[in-house]
Amino acid sequence: MKPHLVIECINTSDILDIIKRGGNERFNDDGTTSGKVGPRWELIYKYSYVFRRITHVFFKYNRNLIKKSRKTKWDLLQ
């Protein structure tokens, strides 16, 4: 059965997932996924507000853990 019409809904979080985790290359042939590995300090970032502040102010990461100096696909869309 082939549909006549397919509607796809995309929101901001979907775009950010593609930027952070990768596009179609993260899907394996066996149906599993393999994404980009985050920074080693991500666990500390998860629990410490002080570390988050240091990360944002001094290391210039945004809340998606992307360096502000790095151009992304998201920047091209804006």
Backbone bond lengths (Angstrom), bond angles and torsions (degrees), N, CA, C in turn:
res aa  C-N    CA-C-N  psi(-1)  N-CA   C-N-CA  omega(-1)  CA-C   N-CA-C  phi
1 M - - - 1.432 - - 1.536 108.71 -
2 K 1.310 117.06 123.73 1.459 121.78 -179.65 1.527 109.01 -111.02
3 P 1.321 117.02 128.05 1.468 118.75 179.57 1.530 110.90 -72.29
4 H 1.309 115.87 152.30 1.460 121.71 176.56 1.521 111.23 -84.45
5 L 1.335 115.45 -27.41 1.449 120.59 -176.07 1.531 109.49 -142.77
6 V 1.308 116.07 133.96 1.461 121.55 176.14 1.521 107.40 -121.77
7 I 1.337 115.77 127.36 1.463 121.07 178.55 1.521 107.75 -110.39
8 E 1.316 116.25 125.89 1.465 121.40 179.49 1.525 108.63 -117.27
9 C 1.311 115.35 127.93 1.464 121.04 179.43 1.528 108.91 -106.69
10 I 1.314 116.69 127.68 1.455 122.20 179.47 1.522 107.58 -126.33
11 N 1.332 115.86 136.84 1.457 119.30 175.91 1.530 109.69 -124.20
12 T 1.307 116.75 -177.16 1.462 121.94 -175.92 1.516 112.09 -59.82
13 S 1.331 117.48 -39.87 1.463 119.35 -178.43 1.529 111.89 -64.81
14 D 1.330 117.72 -30.72 1.466 120.55 176.28 1.527 110.66 -65.62
15 I 1.305 116.85 -42.04 1.465 120.89 178.73 1.523 110.09 -64.23
16 L 1.334 116.51 -42.99 1.469 119.95 178.78 1.526 111.42 -64.82
17 D 1.332 118.26 -35.56 1.467 120.76 175.47 1.518 111.13 -61.00
18 I 1.307 116.93 -41.27 1.467 120.61 179.42 1.527 109.95 -65.17
19 I 1.328 117.22 -41.50 1.461 120.82 179.70 1.523 110.76 -65.52
20 K 1.336 116.84 -45.93 1.458 121.27 -174.80 1.521 112.99 -77.99
21 R 1.326 117.68 -40.83 1.467 121.20 -171.34 1.521 114.41 -105.13
22 G 1.307 117.50 -14.70 1.458 120.47 -178.70 1.520 110.75 105.25
23 G 1.308 115.25 169.56 1.465 121.10 -178.39 1.517 111.86 -95.15
24 N 1.307 116.20 -134.87 1.466 121.17 -177.43 1.521 113.33 -64.81
25 E 1.321 117.26 -19.69 1.465 119.51 -179.11 1.531 112.63 -67.27
26 R 1.327 118.23 -14.20 1.470 120.48 179.55 1.520 113.01 -82.28
27 F 1.335 118.59 -10.26 1.461 122.23 179.14 1.527 109.68 -93.11
28 N 1.332 115.52 124.15 1.461 121.85 179.75 1.524 110.59 -88.45
29 D 1.337 116.37 162.56 1.458 121.65 -179.13 1.527 113.04 -63.39
30 D 1.344 116.64 -29.49 1.462 119.85 -177.73 1.531 113.35 -85.10
31 G 1.344 117.89 7.43 1.452 122.00 176.65 1.521 114.67 93.35
32 T 1.322 117.92 -4.50 1.459 120.97 177.67 1.523 109.86 -89.49
33 T 1.323 115.73 171.74 1.458 120.20 177.53 1.518 110.42 -122.19
34 S 1.303 115.41 151.75 1.462 121.28 173.64 1.524 106.20 -139.40
35 G 1.311 115.81 116.33 1.455 120.09 -175.02 1.511 112.06 -109.65
36 K 1.312 113.62 -176.10 1.451 120.46 177.13 1.521 109.13 -72.55
37 V 1.302 116.12 144.22 1.459 121.29 178.35 1.526 108.05 -88.67
38 G 1.327 115.94 133.00 1.455 120.93 179.78 1.525 110.85 -74.48
39 P 1.323 117.03 177.27 1.461 120.68 179.09 1.532 110.88 -65.00
40 R 1.341 116.29 154.07 1.465 120.99 -178.24 1.519 111.81 -63.51
41 W 1.311 117.83 -25.91 1.454 121.65 -177.22 1.525 113.01 -88.41
42 E 1.305 117.78 9.50 1.460 121.52 -176.79 1.534 112.57 -61.65
43 L 1.312 118.30 -33.07 1.459 121.65 179.07 1.533 110.97 -65.98
44 I 1.330 116.96 -41.64 1.465 120.53 176.63 1.526 109.53 -63.57
45 Y 1.313 116.94 -41.78 1.472 122.38 178.19 1.524 110.70 -58.66
46 K 1.312 116.13 -37.23 1.464 121.37 -177.89 1.527 112.22 -61.66
47 Y 1.329 117.32 -36.85 1.463 120.72 -173.02 1.529 115.29 -105.23
48 S 1.311 119.24 -20.33 1.457 120.70 -171.67 1.532 112.11 -110.75
49 Y 1.333 116.41 116.27 1.458 121.20 176.54 1.529 111.69 -68.37
50 V 1.322 115.89 -33.94 1.464 120.18 178.17 1.530 109.92 -64.95
51 F 1.331 116.87 -44.77 1.459 120.60 178.65 1.530 111.11 -64.21
52 R 1.316 116.79 -36.83 1.472 120.13 176.68 1.525 110.39 -60.39
53 R 1.316 116.08 -45.68 1.467 120.62 -179.30 1.528 110.94 -61.55
54 I 1.325 116.16 -44.41 1.468 120.90 177.70 1.526 110.32 -60.79
55 T 1.322 115.67 -43.46 1.469 120.77 -179.73 1.527 111.55 -61.52
56 H 1.327 117.11 -41.86 1.461 120.62 -178.44 1.524 112.66 -74.03
57 V 1.325 116.89 -44.20 1.469 120.63 -173.76 1.522 111.90 -78.60
58 F 1.326 117.43 -50.95 1.463 120.09 -172.55 1.533 113.85 -88.50
59 F 1.326 117.38 -37.19 1.470 120.30 -177.39 1.514 113.42 -97.03
60 K 1.349 116.79 -4.34 1.466 123.46 173.40 1.542 113.90 60.96
61 Y 1.346 116.31 40.00 1.461 120.69 172.49 1.525 108.13 -94.38
62 N 1.335 117.33 147.07 1.453 119.36 173.55 1.529 108.26 -89.78
63 R 1.325 117.80 -175.76 1.461 119.26 -175.59 1.522 113.63 -71.85
64 N 1.318 117.21 -9.42 1.466 121.79 174.60 1.521 111.83 -95.38
65 L 1.337 116.18 9.68 1.466 124.19 -179.44 1.525 112.31 60.50
66 I 1.321 115.01 38.19 1.459 121.88 175.08 1.521 107.03 -113.41
67 K 1.329 117.17 129.06 1.461 120.89 179.48 1.520 109.74 -61.05
68 K 1.327 116.23 137.15 1.458 120.43 -179.62 1.520 111.57 -64.74
69 S 1.314 117.70 -25.99 1.458 121.15 -179.33 1.527 112.04 -77.64
70 R 1.338 117.95 -15.74 1.461 121.70 -177.83 1.520 110.87 -85.51
71 K 1.306 117.11 124.31 1.460 121.40 176.39 1.525 108.41 -77.14
72 T 1.317 116.69 135.84 1.457 121.48 -178.98 1.520 110.02 -123.92
73 K 1.317 115.42 172.90 1.460 121.02 175.40 1.528 109.99 -61.94
74 W 1.333 116.30 -32.41 1.466 120.98 179.69 1.525 110.31 -62.08
75 D 1.341 117.46 -39.41 1.464 120.83 178.92 1.524 111.46 -62.44
76 L 1.316 116.27 -33.45 1.460 120.17 -179.66 1.529 111.58 -71.33
77 L 1.333 116.34 -26.67 1.463 119.91 -178.99 1.520 112.24 -79.25
78 Q 1.327 117.61 -21.75 1.454 120.40 -176.54 1.507 112.18 -89.67
